[in-house]
Amino acid sequence: MQRMRELVDILNRYAYEYYVLDDPSVPDREYDRLYDELKELEQESGEVLFDSPTRRVGGEPVKAFSRHEHIERLYSLDKAVTEDEMRAFFTRVEKACGEVGYTVEYKFDGLTMCLTYEEGKFVRATTRGNGSVGEDVTAQALTIKSFPLSIPYQGTLEVKGEAIIRLSVLENYNKTAAEPLKNARNAAAGAIRNLDPSVTAARKPEIYFYDVNYTSEPFLHSQSEAVAFLKEQGFKVFGFFEICTGADQVLEAIERIEMSRKGLDVLTDGAVVKVNEFSARDTLGATDKFPRWAIAFKFEAEEAVTAHANQQRDAWKVRLMYAGQLVREITSADLNMTVDVREALDAAWQPGHTEGGIDARKATMDALTENPYEGYSATPSGDNVVIDNILLSIAQQAYIQPVDAHIIFDYNNFNNPLTIQPETVGRYMDTTEAKNQVYQMMSSLVSGEVELTTRELQPTTTKAMLEPQIQLRATAYTPISTTSTENRNLNIQVAFERINGKMLAAGETFSFNTVVGKRTKANGFYQAIEYAYGDQRMGYGGGVCQASTTMYLAAAKANMTILKREPHSDAVGYTDYGKDATVSDNRIDFKFRNDTNSTIFIVATVMKDSRYDKSHKVCVVSIYGESLGKGVKYELETVTVQTLPAPTEPEYRKDTNHTYATYVDQEYTYRKATDGCVVESYLVKYVGGAETERKLMYTDTYKAKSEIIYVGTVERTEEGQ
């Protein structure tokens, strides 16, 4: 942290020398070396000091400027354009206060800003706004390197300055800019009032400071003290600052400004005259708009041309139309439009002084006398950011988001579970052409109408694109026996309720045990007869194997990739050998993967179906998704390749529980002998009814079963006979 503090102090001193004093003491490469070291330390520590020069970068664009109320009001200035008007000002001042001192400074043509410091730290930058409330442009100001982030003064401080762009900087910027900027004033205003701080940084504005607007401890007594204080705190102050006594000295200073201003690298349009002593200022006070202790002198020739151009400017407006209706009217006031008369004045000065002989120059001047503005008109400019924001706001209102077509899956509607909500075409407004038209009309001060146009925004997904993805791939049925118990049927229903509506994305795997869950009472299952190791027993979830079998048949017919499937050890009553799929909570699962290019949709239910018997219920599973292709279907077919004869000798079991037989001479045939078999199952592809492919899926062995006979264990007695 100590090294970071050292680097920040060193770099800030170097920046002050470079940007404020214009007298760098080290080469750029040395500054860059120390800057890189600081950045590395900040990255390692995760800490950034409040006055670190690394904060002076263009951050993320802001959505909008927030409003901020100034501590003290920022007044604009009344103006004068003649010596008589200036002398009238001096008369009013001296009548109220007697003899006072005056200060004379350049009047910069830029954007007024107010910077706030607390406890020596920069906290906020705002525009002047209406004098009481301005826009918070802190993010933009942080890109400017000509003001300090920390100062010696520890109280609350508001300082006033003018954001400007040097004429040479503007010229260099325009050499590579996609849209060259017309004048320095609007370039500066547009830089500061741009929502994107990176734009501010690219235009390289500076701030010249000229006033202390507020201090928490009043200790300044004059403008000269205030300017000296600004210098002490490290603020950039323009070199020309004169203290005058009386009107004549002030007018002489103004004359010197007028003579020297053309050689400056900054845009000026006059001089600012202020009463030096603050006590006299308190006596003079202020009107609703202006302080009575200050005035701006604007050069007469410039003011005359400006007045004429301003008349044209004030009448300018553009009507934005859409479908024959007025959407918005843009006026010169909206754009804070100004006129650049410097070019016009320079052009008017040249013919009479440097071009042609005496006769030619006289003819030119005579023509200008008769029509002084025909040949030389001022160039207007406005805040392009405002135009952009107005068009952006209209575009946002006109914008209609396109809506993709999407699939609606109503898995409770077995006969028609999938429908498509059609797409909606969107709309957007192309403001590029309209923006260029407004720019051109602004540049030429031509009023008129600009027609706004919209274009369609096509959705990414259409109904036609989705229709091949919701085709029925396969349906499988298995009949439920009329002797099936209610609990067994309920278990099938519970399993199907969890499978029904399942969607499987492309590449996703279906696991029966994962989807259905453990077969326990707590998980909603009932006790019913189930097969385990060839014998019947009561257990929770009895019957779910019919659900897994039906799921397997549907998945196979839908050409899913079967990952895991095991047969029962015995034949089941609801499907053929080789077509069953058994499951068990912990040991045996049924799995398949969706290897198609789109989602598949599973519908599973128990229903009555006349293909078996109107009184019988059936398990039904349907799988929808990407079409199998025209005329394509898959069938699961089995072939018995070997019969396994049943044992000839029966298996006798003692019925110790007296369930089937009690006495030793009693017998009960629990199970008849059955042959076993070896079965091959094939997935057969048909196209247009003709077999085109046959793939071996499984070779299953079903064991032969011996006859089981239960015999009693109790000897008969004479009394019990």
N, C-alpha and C positions, 0 to 999 in steps of 0.2 A: 504493500500500500504506500510506503514511503517513497519508493521509486516512481510509482504512478503519480504521486503528488509533485515530485520533482519535475517529471516530464511535462505534466500539465502546465506548471508555472513557466517552464522554459518555452514551450510551444506557444503559449498565450503571449509571452513577451515578444517572441519572433513574429507572431501574427500582428501584434500592435505596431511593431516597427514597419512591417510590410504594408498593411492595409490602412493604417491611420497616419503614420509618419511618412510613409512612402520612402523609407530609408532602411532597407533590409541590411542586417549585419551578418547574415550567413547565407550561403548558396541554397538553392531549392533542394538539392540532393541531401544536405544535412538535415533540413527540416523534415523531408520525407523519411529519412532513416529513423529519426526520433519518433515520428508519427507512427511508423510501422511497429516500433518497439512498444509504444503505448497500447496500440490495438491488440498486440499479442498478449500483453499483461492483462488487459481487460477481458479478453476471451478466456484466459486461464483462470482468473479469479471470479468472473461473473459480475464484477463491480465496475461501474462507470461513475467517475466523479461528476458533480453537477456542472462544473465549468470545463469539462473535457472538450477539446476541439473535435473529438469524434462525434459529438452530438450534432455538429454542423453538417449534416447530410440530408438529402431529400428523402424523407420517409414515405410511408404509404399515403395515398391521396385521402383527404378528408371528405366526408359525405356532404357537409355543409358548414358554413361559418356560424359559430355561436356568437351571441351578442354579449357585450361587456360594457358596463357603466364606468366611465372615467371617474376618478376621485375628484378632480377639478375639471370644469368645463374647458374644452379646447375651442377657443374662438377663431372664427375666420376674420379677415381684415377688410376694413373699408379701403377704397382705392382712390387715387388721384392720378390725373394724366397731364395736368398743366402746372406751371409754377404758381399761378394764382390759387389753384386749389390747395397746393401745398402750403402756401403762406396763410391761407385761411385756417388750415389745421394748426399752424404754429400760433396764430392769434388766439384761437380757442384755448389751447393749452396754457399759454402764458397769462391769459386773462384769469384762469382759474388757479394757477399755481405760481405765477411769477416766472422768474428766470429758472430754467431747468436744463439739464444736459440731455442729449439725444444720442442714440446709437444708430449706425447705418450698416446694413448687411445686404448681401445679395438675396433676391427673391428667387428661389429655385422653383422650377416647373416640374413637379413630380407628384408624389402621393404622401400626404401628411400621415405620420405614424406616432404612436405614443407607446413607450416602453416602460414597464413597471419592474422595480426591484424591491426585494424585501430581504433584510438582513444581509445585504451585500450580494444577493443572488438574483439573477434574471429570472422572472417568473412568467412574464406575459408580454405580448406585442399585439396592439390593436390599431385599426385605422381610426381616423378622426370621426367618421360617421357624421351624425348630426351635431357633433360637438359634445353631446352628453353621453351618447351610446355609440360605440363602434363595433366593428367585427373583429373577432379574435383570430389573428393570423400568426400565432406563435410558431406553428409548424413551418410556415413559410419563412418567418424571420430567422429561424435557427439555421437556415442555409446561408445567411449573410455573415461574412467574416469581419465586417468593419465596425462591429460594436462588441463590447466586453460581455462575457457571461457572468463575471464577478467583478465587483467594485469595492473600494475601501469603505465607502459610506454604508453604515449598518442600519439606518432607518428605512422607512418606506419612501420610495422615490418614484416620481413620474417624470420622464424626460420626453421632450418633443423634438421630432426631427423630420426630415424629408427624404423619402426613398427615391433615389434617382438611378438612372443608368447613364454612364458616360457615353458621349457621342462616339468615341473610338470603339468602345465595347459594343455598342449597337451596330456600328459599321461591320465589325468582325463577325458578329452574330448573323447578320443578314447575308453574309457571303455564303453560308452553308445552310441557312434556314429553309425549310420547305415552304413556309409562309413568312416572307420578310416582314418585319415590323416597321410601321410608317414613321413614327416619331418616338423620341425618348420618353416623353411624358406618359403616353399610353403604354409603352413597353414596360415602364416601371410599375404603373398601376395594374396592368395585366399580370405582371410577375407576382406581385404581392397578393392580389385578389384571385389567384388561380388556386383551384382546389387541390392541384397536384404539386406538392413541394418540389418535385424534381424539375418542373418547369421553372419555378423560381430560381433554383440553383443554376440552371442552364443559361438564364439571362444575365446572371452576375450583377444583381443590383447592389448599391451601397446606400448607407444612410449618413447624411450630414445632420448633426444635432445643433440646435440653435436656441433652445429654451428649456428651463426647468419649470415644469408644470405644477409640481407638488413636492414638498418635503414634509415628513412627519414632525421635524423640529425646525421651525422657521429661523434661519440664520443668514439668509442672503438678503442684501439690501439694494441691489441694483442689477441691471442687465449685464454690466461688465463683470460683476462678481459671479453671476450665474454662468457666463461663458467661461470664465477662468475655472470655476468649479467643474464644469463639464470636461475641460481639458485634463484637470487633475484626476478625474475618475476614469480617464482612458477613452472618452468618447471622441469621435471624429468631428472636428469643428473646421469650417471653411476659413481660409487664411485671411480674407478681407473682413475686418471688423473695425469700424472707426467710431470714436467718441467725439461728438461735436458740441459746440456751444453756439446756439443761435441758428437762425434760418439760413443765413448765407453759407455757413460751413457745411450744413446738411446738403444744400443744393449743389455745392461744389463736389461733395463726396458722391452724390448721385450722378453727376456729370462724369466723374472718373469711372464709375461702374459702367455707364453707357458706352464709353469709349473703349473699355477693356473687355467687355463681355464677349465680343466676337472671337476673341482668342482663347476663350475657355473651352474646356472639354466637357462641360456640363451645360444643360439647358437652363437659361435664366430668362425672365420676362420683365424684370424690373428690380426695384430696391425696396427694402423694408426699413421703415423709420420707427423707432420706439423711444418713448421717454425712458431715460436711464434709471432714475431713482424710483424705487418701489413705493415710497411714501407718496410721491406725486401721483403715481398710478392709482393708489387708493383714493386720492382726492378726486381724480377724474372719473373713475368708475367705468361702466360699460353700458351700452344699449342692449336690446334683446339679441342683436346679431353681432355687434362689433365692440371691441374695447375702444374707449375714447383716447387712449394713450398710445396708439399705434396706427400706422397707415401704410398701405402698399402703394408705391409710385410705379405706374406702368408707363413705359415710354410711349409718347404721343402717337408717333407714326404707326407703331405696332398696334396700339389700341384702336386707331381709326380703321385700319384694315381688319382687325379682329372684330370690331363692331359690325362692319359690313358682312363679314363671313358668318358672324353669329346670327344675323338676321336670316340668312339662308339656312343655317344650321337649325335654328329654332322651328322653322317651318317644315323641316324634313320629317317624314314618317314613311313607314312601310307597313302595308296591310297584308298579313299572312292569311291566305284563303285556303279553304278545303271544301271541295265539292260545291263551290259557289257561295259558301258561308264564311263570314269573318271569324277567324279563330283568335287572332291576337294582333294588336297594333303595336309596332315598335317605334318609339320616338327617340329623338336625340337626347332627351332627358334620361330615358331608360339606359342609354349607353354611356352616359356621362361624356357625351361627344364634345370634342374640342377641335379647334382649328389651328393648324400650324402655319403661322403667318411669316415665320422666318424666311422660308423659301420664297414666298411671294415678295417680301421686301427686298431680299437680295436680288431677285430677278428684276424688280423695278429699278433698283439702283444701278445695275450694270449698264443698260443702254445709254443713260445720260452721262456716264463717266468713262467707259472703256471701249464701247463698240462704235466703229466707223469714225468718219470725220465730223467736223462741227455741224455741217448741214444735216447729215444723217441723224446725228444725236438730237438736234433740235426738232427734226420732223417726228422722231420717235416720241420725244417728250410732249410735243403738241398733241399727238394722237392720244397719249395717256391722259393728258389734261381733259380732253373731251370725253374719253371713255376709260377711266382709270382702272377699272376692274376687268375689262374684257380680256386683256392679254395675261393678266396676272391675278389669279384667284387663289385664295388660301386652300390648302389641302385639309379636309376634315378627317378625323379619325375618332373611333369610339372603342369602347371596351369589348373586344372580341369575345371575352369570356362570358359577358352578359348575353351576347347573341347566341353563343353556344348553349348556355344554360336555358334560355327561352326555348330554343328549338328542341333541346333535350327534354324539357318539361312537356312540350306538345307531343313529342315522339313517345314519351312514356304513357301519356293519356291515350294515344292512338294505338298503342301496342296491344295486340291480342296474342296471347301465348298459344302456340299450336298444341293440340292435345293428341297424343298418340292413341291409335286404336288399341283396345285392351280386351283381354278375355275375361268374361264373367263366368265363374265356376259355381253353379248351384248344384252341389252334390246331393241334395235331397230330392232333386227332380231327376229320377233315374232315366226317364225316356228322353230327356233333352237337357242334360246337365251343363252344356257349354254353349254360350252365345258370345257374340262379339259386339262390344260398344264401338261404333264407327269412329274414325278419326275426325278431328276438327281442324280446319285450315286456319292458321294464324295470320297476323298482319303486322307489318312494321313500316315505319315511315323513314324513307331515305332522306336525311336532312342535308346531305352533302351538296346537292345541287342548289337547294334553297339557301344554304349558308353562303355559297359562292355568290348567289344573286344579291343577297342582302349586303355582303361585303362590297360588291361592285357598286351598288346603289349608294351605300354609305360613302365610298371613296369619291363618287362623283356628285354627291348631294342631290341625287335624283329620287324623288318620291314615287311611289307606285305600289303595285300589288305583286305578291309572289305566291304562286300556286303551289301548295304542298301536295305531294303525291305519296301514295302508299303502295306497297308491294306485298304479295302473298308470302307467308312462311309455311312451307310444307312440313307436315309432321314426319318424324322418322319412321314410324310404323303405321301401316295402313291396314284396313280390313282385309284387303286382298292378300296381303303378306301373311296374315294370321290364319286365314281359312285353311291352308294345308296343314296347320299345326294342331287342329282340333278334330281330326278325323278319328273315327272309331277304328282302333287297330285290332281289337279282339274282345270277345265275350266268352266266358266259361260258366257252365252250370253244373251243379251237383245236387241230386235230389236228397231231401231229408226224409228218413224213414217215418212212416206213420207210427211206429213203435218207439220212436225217439222220445225221451222224457222231456218234460218241460224245462228242467234245469239244463239239460244238454243243449236244448234250443236257445235258452237264454245265454249260455256261454258263447255260442256261435254269434248271436246278436251283439254281445259286448265286444267281441273281437272285430266284427265288421264295423261297428260304430267308430272304432279307433282307426281303421283302415280307410273308411269312406271319406273322401275329400282329400286324401293324401296327394300331394304334388311332388314330383321328382324331377329336379332340374337335370339338364344334360350332364352326364358323368356321375350323378348321385346314385348311392346304393340304398336299396330297400332292405331292411332287416325286420322279419316278422316279430321276433322277440322284443326288439327295441320299440317298434310301433305299438304292439299290443300290450306289452308289459308282462310282469310276472303274473302267473295264474294263482292268485291268492284271494282269500275272502276280503282282505283289506282293499284289494285292487278291483273289487266288483264282480268276482267270479263266484260260481255256485258249484256245489258238489254234484258230480255225475259220474257214471261209469266210464272208465277209461281203460285202455289196453297198456299193459306194462310187462315186457318180457314174455309175451304170449298169453298172459292171463288177464282177466278182467278184475278191476278193483275200483273202489270209490276214490275219487280225488277231485280237487278243485280244478275246474277248467276242462273237464271231460267234454269232448266234442269239438274243441278248437282245431283239431287236426283236419276236420272237414273244411274249416275256414282256410287253413294253410294250403290244403290240397287244391281248393278252388282258385286260390291266389296263384299257385304254381301253374295250373292249367292256363289261366288267363295270361300270365307272364310269358309262358312258352309260346302261346299262339300269337302274342304281340311281338315276338322276336326280341325279347329282352335277353340280356346276357345272364344266364343262370350261374350264380357263384357257389351256392351251397344248397343241396337238397338231398334228403335221405328218405328211403321208402319205409313203410311199416314192415314188421316181420311177418304179418299175416295179411290176408286179403281183407279189404274194407268193403262195406256194402254200397258205398256211394260213388265208386269209380272202379275202373278196371285195374288189373295188375299193371304196374309200371307207370301209372299216372297219378299216384298218390305222393304226398309229401308230409311226413310226420314232423312234429316239433315237440320240444321239451324245454322247460324253463332254463336249465343250466347247461344241458348237454347238446341239444340239437336245435339248429336254427334253419330257417329258410331265407335265402338272400338272392337278390338279383340286382343288376346294375342297368341304368338307363344309358345305353350307348348311342342313342339317337342325337340329333342336333338340336332338339328342343325339349321343353318340359313335357312330361306325361302326367295325365290326370287319372286317378283311380276312383271308381265308383263301386262300392260293395254293399250288398243288401241281402235280406231274406225276403222272398216274395212268393206268391202262388203263381204257378205256371202251368198252363193247360197241356204243354207238351209231355208232361208226366201224368198228372192226375189233378183234376180241379181241386181236390181236397188236400193235395200234397203241397208242402212248401219246398222251395229250392233255394240253394245258395247261388248268388249271381255276382260275378266280378267282371266289370268292363274296364278296359284301358283305352284312353284316348291320347292322341298326340300326333306327331308327324306322320303323314300318310304313308302306308306301306308301299304305295304305288298302285297304278291302275291295274285292276284284276288280280292283285297279289293277295294271297292269304297263306297262313301257316296252320298246320294241323299236327297234333301230337299223336303218333300212331305206334302201336306196340305189336311185337311178334314173340310168341312163346317158342323158344329154341330148345327147351328141354323140360321134360316132366320128371319130377322127383317123387317116386312111389311112396305112399304112406307105409309105415311099419305095419306088419301083419298082426303082431301081438299087441293087445291092449295094455294100457298103463293103469294099474289098479292103485287107488288111493284110499286110505282109511279116513272115513268121515268122523273125525273125533268130535266135531262140533254138532254132529247129528243134523246137518243142514239138509242133506239129500237122503241119507239112509241111517237107520238106527241099529238094526240087528245084523248079526254077522251073516245071516242068510238073505239079506236084502242088498240089491245092487241098483245103482243109478248111473245111466250113461250121461255123463256131463258134456262130452264132446265126441263127435264121431271122427273117425280117421279121415284125413284129407291129404290129397297129393300136394306136393310142393311143385315149384316150377322155376325156371330161369327165363326171364323176360328181357328183351331188348326194346328200348323205346327210341323212336326216331322223330326228329323235327323235320317235317316234309313241307317244302315250299311249292305252292301251286301258282301258276300264272295263267289266267284265262281258263282255269279248270285243268290244265295239264301240269303234271309233276315236272319240276325243273331241277330240284335239289333235294337230297335226302341226307340228313346228318344224324349219326348215332349220338344220342344223348347219354343214356345210362344202360348198364346191364345189371338188373336187379335179381336177387335170389330170394325166393319166398320158401321157407323151410316146410318140408312135409310134416304133418302132425299125426301123432298116434291117437288112437281112441283112448279117452280117459273115462274110467269107471270108478265111481265112489262106492265103497262097501261099508256096512255098519260095523260097529265094534262091540256091541252088547250081545252077550249070550242070552238066548231065550231060557226062561225057567218054566216049570210046569204051571206056576201061578200066573206067569205073564203070557202064557200062550193064548 
